[in-house]
Amino acid sequence: LTGAESDLAVMTLFVNPLQFDRKDDLARYPRDQDRDARLARDAGVDVIYAPTPEAMYPAGYATYVTVEGLTDRWEGATRSGHFRGVATVCAKLFTACRPHRAYFGQKDYQQTLVMRRLVADLDLGLELVVLPTVREADGLALSSRNALLTPEARRQAVTISRALTAAQAAVKGGERDAEQLRAAIEAQIRTAPMAEIEYVVVCDPDTLEPLTRIAERAVALVAARFGAIRLIDNILLD
């Protein structure tokens, strides 16, 4: 991390209670700070900022950040208060660390758009860098939640990335009908018996409005449960 783009790399490590709409989901979310610290050190992180919930939200805390419009659909519609929690904690973390650049992963695609809007609207003066989704060898997008999947759910969950990759190949082959692509993604995911789909959509990559036809660029977004575990993924369709 340091040397190539930055003189100092700070990693924030915080499981944010504000962005969980279910207490049971927050309680079981995987936490291994010692492992995370080892991985961070190996990756070149200089400083880890790992505040406690009490430090971030002390008694009497009453200030929240809301990004409107982009948060109305998809993750915003299915996870009440999620993006208010994300926007609030990121505004606080940016204020605490004062970074020149902030790095986010494409796996949380809608979140990256919300963060771009936040940074622009609040004149935070930092560059937001979106990094490609990191995947397991079989294509499953890396997520802390993967550790909670049962062996069978883990085996079936790879249908998400396979369906998205097939859609990308179809677009490269000339398919432009967004509804046909959406239906194909959904149909392939449904071949996994455990899959419970929350949404599959092909939409504009900047506004997240659903598309009927792909003119130049699009993004396919998926959210599905395998057993008790909710997974999200996406792929750009150019």
Solvent accessible surface area in square Angstrom, and as a share of the most:
residue,aa,sasa,rsa
1,L,105,0.52
2,T,50,0.29
3,G,73,0.71
4,A,97,0.75
5,E,95,0.43
6,S,28,0.18
7,D,146,0.75
8,L,107,0.53
9,A,12,0.09
10,V,62,0.36
11,M,53,0.24
12,T,54,0.32
13,L,39,0.19
14,F,40,0.16
15,V,39,0.23
16,N,5,0.02
17,P,40,0.25
18,L,51,0.25
19,Q,39,0.17
20,F,26,0.11
21,D,63,0.33
22,R,94,0.34
23,K,181,0.77
24,D,68,0.35
25,D,15,0.08
26,L,41,0.20
27,A,80,0.62
28,R,84,0.31
29,Y,50,0.19
30,P,39,0.25
31,R,131,0.48
32,D,71,0.37
33,Q,108,0.48
34,D,103,0.53
35,R,120,0.44
36,D,37,0.19
37,A,30,0.23
38,R,123,0.45
39,L,92,0.46
40,A,4,0.03
41,R,154,0.56
42,D,117,0.61
43,A,58,0.45
44,G,26,0.25
45,V,23,0.13
46,D,73,0.38
47,V,69,0.39
48,I,61,0.31
49,Y,72,0.27
50,A,37,0.29
51,P,19,0.12
52,T,74,0.43
53,P,62,0.39
54,E,123,0.55
55,A,70,0.54
56,M,9,0.04
57,Y,36,0.14
58,P,71,0.44
59,A,112,0.86
60,G,75,0.72
61,Y,55,0.21
62,A,83,0.64
63,T,94,0.54
64,Y,81,0.31
65,V,35,0.20
66,T,88,0.51
67,V,12,0.07
68,E,142,0.63
69,G,46,0.44
70,L,31,0.15
71,T,22,0.13
72,D,99,0.51
73,R,86,0.31
74,W,41,0.15
75,E,9,0.04
76,G,20,0.19
77,A,73,0.57
78,T,59,0.34
79,R,26,0.10
80,S,91,0.59
81,G,41,0.40
82,H,13,0.06
83,F,9,0.04
84,R,106,0.39
85,G,1,0.01
86,V,3,0.01
87,A,0,0.00
88,T,1,0.01
89,V,8,0.05
90,C,14,0.08
91,A,16,0.12
92,K,59,0.25
93,L,20,0.10
94,F,19,0.08
95,T,79,0.46
96,A,60,0.47
97,C,41,0.24
98,R,177,0.65
99,P,38,0.24
100,H,155,0.69
101,R,84,0.30
102,A,11,0.09
103,Y,85,0.32
104,F,30,0.13
105,G,35,0.33
106,Q,31,0.14
107,K,37,0.16
108,D,48,0.25
109,Y,21,0.08
110,Q,7,0.03
111,Q,33,0.15
112,T,3,0.02
113,L,20,0.10
114,V,0,0.00
115,M,0,0.00
116,R,111,0.41
117,R,106,0.39
118,L,4,0.02
119,V,17,0.10
120,A,55,0.42
121,D,84,0.43
122,L,88,0.44
123,D,124,0.64
124,L,61,0.30
125,G,76,0.73
126,L,20,0.10
127,E,94,0.42
128,L,14,0.07
129,V,30,0.17
130,V,45,0.26
131,L,83,0.41
132,P,101,0.64
133,T,26,0.15
134,V,97,0.56
135,R,82,0.30
136,E,64,0.29
137,A,122,0.95
138,D,62,0.32
139,G,18,0.17
140,L,8,0.04
141,A,5,0.04
142,L,80,0.40
143,S,33,0.21
144,S,53,0.34
145,R,35,0.13
146,N,18,0.09
147,A,85,0.66
148,L,61,0.31
149,L,18,0.09
150,T,76,0.44
151,P,121,0.76
152,E,73,0.33
153,A,1,0.01
154,R,63,0.23
155,R,153,0.56
156,Q,12,0.05
157,A,0,0.00
158,V,6,0.03
159,T,20,0.11
160,I,3,0.01
161,S,7,0.04
162,R,132,0.48
163,A,1,0.01
164,L,1,0.01
165,T,78,0.45
166,A,48,0.37
167,A,5,0.04
168,Q,51,0.23
169,A,62,0.48
170,A,41,0.32
171,V,2,0.01
172,K,153,0.65
173,G,71,0.68
174,G,46,0.44
175,E,62,0.28
176,R,78,0.28
177,D,51,0.26
178,A,1,0.01
179,E,90,0.41
180,Q,110,0.49
181,L,5,0.02
182,R,62,0.23
183,A,40,0.31
184,A,59,0.46
185,I,1,0.01
186,E,38,0.17
187,A,61,0.47
188,Q,61,0.27
189,I,0,0.00
190,R,133,0.48
191,T,98,0.57
192,A,5,0.04
193,P,116,0.73
194,M,57,0.26
195,A,13,0.10
196,E,109,0.49
197,I,32,0.16
198,E,64,0.29
199,Y,25,0.09
200,V,12,0.07
201,V,8,0.05
202,V,4,0.02
203,C,0,0.00
204,D,38,0.20
205,P,5,0.03
206,D,87,0.45
207,T,74,0.43
208,L,2,0.01
209,E,82,0.37
210,P,64,0.40
211,L,49,0.24
212,T,120,0.70
213,R,156,0.57
214,I,3,0.02
215,A,94,0.73
216,E,138,0.62
217,R,111,0.40
218,A,0,0.00
219,V,0,0.00
220,A,0,0.00
221,L,10,0.05
222,V,1,0.01
223,A,0,0.00
224,A,0,0.00
225,R,53,0.19
226,F,1,0.01
227,G,40,0.38
228,A,58,0.45
229,I,14,0.07
230,R,23,0.09
231,L,11,0.05
232,I,32,0.16
233,D,6,0.03
234,N,1,0.01
235,I,23,0.12
236,L,53,0.26
237,L,0,0.00
238,D,101,0.52
